[in-house]
Amino acid sequence: MSLRLDTGDAGFAKAFDALVDDRRESDAGVSRDVAAIIADVRARGDLALAELTAKFDRFDLDAQGWSIGLQECAAAYAALEPGLREALDLAAARIRAFHASQKPEDKDSIDATGARLGSRWSAVEAAGVYVPGGRAAYPSSVLMNAIPAKVAGVDRLVMVTPTPGGSVNPLVLAAAHIAGVDEIWRVGGAQAVAALAYGTGRIQPVDVITGPGNAWVAEAKRQLYGVVGIDMVAGPSEIVVVADAQNDPALIAADLLSQAEHDPTSQSILFTDDTGFADAVAAAVEAHLPTLATQATARESWATYGAIITVRDLDEAMPLVNRLAAEHLELAVDDPDALFAKVRHAGSVFLGRMTPEAIGDYVAGPNHVLPTGRRARFASGLSVLDFMKRTSFLQLNEGALDAIGPAAVALAGAEGLPAHALSVALRLDR
């Protein structure tokens, strides 16, 4: 039975605090295991990768092959049923167009003193994309991670994906072909992240690692941040829906289950200002569940982490929504912009009754790799900028140095750094 809360109840504040503070992510045991795996891969390279892959994926890399050829990806794309191939092509085109609009412009200007100031953007040389291959395989995630990297201008794009028992999803290979992936390695888990970060005999290191994964993959990315860049530490999926009684309960129930079916630790929360509508949505969830192939996962998620919260009016919901800082936020009302103006913390927002979150997972264009676990308070979804870095530059002539140099000498002296001061003062005294 999912949690039911009402802002008018005496114990609401305490119960909502507990909901916000609930952590559905990895524990200390996962952290220790991942640290040991990383150390092993760093020390023994390919040998460690082969042993760990045999242990966790029942796959012999030496006997069955370490990599997947690009020709195999092209063949998988060509073999797709035409309707599915067209759907992937449409998704890729929309994702590519949206992310192309994100590319930043270089800046180069001269200020009033005559100083030239600016910044130049450039792509990282190599990026790694992690693609899950356990509970489910997601070609959409291949597109969402790989296309922004290529739009940014990454030279070498490496995909790692586990192939348990040797199986590989042809849709994932087709998506890799569309996105322009350059290398594919049959490794997964924390060991694959370590291989991308440090390199092994076969796999050369990368500069940035992105992509979803289980708790071990997320923890490996967290521990290796600084050795490489990462997109984010992703936790279980989340959706918050703000809906009034003018919605069809069956539609809102389906929206809630669209995230619950990802994982037993996913979370789906509804805010509504109508108790009868809340009851109707709860009933619709129960009606939908037996129809889903993912019923067991979705039911466990909904029963353990789901919530329906009744508010006096939808304006009252918005501060609570901001505290949750959810990965996905739907505003299923006639005037979503009025509520959207009050949103400060959310990974991605879906406006209106006809914009289900699921459309954003596939074909809308904006990225579906988003901050979870309340990280939308300080983080953004994956973008072209995750594969780029900015280099600032400065050029002074004599007049500009004369104008601003004395202040630098004064500040260097105040900080007790005489060589800094001397470096500027010698030029001022030329």
Secondary structure, DSSP 8 states (H G I E B T S, - for coil): --EEEETTSTTHHHHHHHHHH---S--HHHHHHHHHHHHHHHHHTHHHHHHHHHHHH---HHHH-SB--HHHHHHHHHTS-HHHHHHHHHHHHHHHHHHHTT----EEEE-TTS-EEEEEEEE-SEEEEE---SS---HHHHHHHHHHHHHHT-SEEEEE---GGG---HHHHHHHHHHT--EEES--HHHHHHHHHH--SSS---SEEE----HHHHHHHHHHBTTBEES----S-EEEEEE-TTS-HHHHHHHHHHHHTT-TT-EEEEEES-HHHHHHHHHHHHHHGGG-TTHHHHHHHHHHH-EEEE-SSHHHHHHHHHHHT-SEEEEESS-HHHHHTT--S-SEEEESTT--HHHHHHTSSS------TTGGGT-----GGGGEEEEEEEE--HHHHHHHHHHHHHHHHHTT-HHHHHHHHHHHT-
